[in-house]
Amino acid sequence: MQNLNNLKQFSDSLHNSERMPLLFLGHGSPMNAIEENEFVTGFRNVAKTLPKPTAIICISAHWFTNGTKVTAMEMPQTIHDFGGFPKPLYEVQYPAKGSPELAEITQHLLEPALVELDEKWGLDHGAWSVLRHLYPNADIPVIQLSIDYTKPAQYHFDLAQKLSKLREKGILIIGSGNIVHNLRLVDFQNFHKDDYGYDWAIEARSVLNNYLLQGDFQSLIDYEKQSSAIKLAVPSPDHYLPLIYTLALKQKNEELSLFNDKLLAGSLSMTSVRIG
């Protein structure tokens, strides 16, 4: 009963706000956390246009789990979940607080889906590598919601819609991944060539961007039924599904726009989405 009372008090403390925007961020290489380039400038520029959130829920490509989990610790650790990068990247810390109360509210909103309150994970680079550009002072509480790898895209779209009320409470919901993401085919020799993509990547970006701008979300949900170019662009769902969470929360009258819309290293896109 005490926990329920505490939860109600926290929920009541989340004052009604104008509906918060939504973001999907193409996070790209972990090096974007410490490099200066047009993409991190894009992250900073979009942050300047956002109301200051009460808290952030991030759905990252890098927390891909059996079942759904939500971080519920007071101080999430900064996870360096990669290898082979320069030492300065491993020294980055993003000391944002967590929010056990928001984690519990999220858990309840997603019922009847079973959502585990997690005390072990933290903030992976899909979250902190972009958040440190949006909110460099790490002064906004952050929780992460995992992606259940046993479920199809339609399940994730339907699940995400249950979080819509939080947008009216100052909560910024961010998906972080990459729409075109085929690491096996990356052209490292041309990694810094401007807006460079293989023919199939150019085709996939064009088709998927058109679906986004036309509001044809069902075709995006049904990505596995699409062309061979899109199958190459999305060889696994981990980096794609965070986009589905973002799209699921769009209201009918909201504008959708793209930024950082460039291809990289042949087989990646940095395309990012703002809604609202």
Buried (B, 14 or more C-beta within 10 A) or exposed (E): EEEEEEBEEBBEEBEEBEBBBBBBBBBBBBBBBBEEBEBBEBBEEBBEEBEEBBBBBBBBBBBBBEEBBBBBBEEBBBBBBBEEBEEEBEEBEBEBBBBBBBBBBBBEBBEEBEBEBBBEBBBBBBBBBBBBBBBEEBEBBBBBBBBBEEBBBEBBBBBBEBBBEBBBBBBBBBBBBBBBBBEEBBBEEEEEEEEBBBEBBBBBBEBBBEBBEEEEBEBBBBBEEBEEBBBBBBBEBBBBBBBBBBBBBBEEEBEBEBBBBBBBBBBBBBBBBBBB
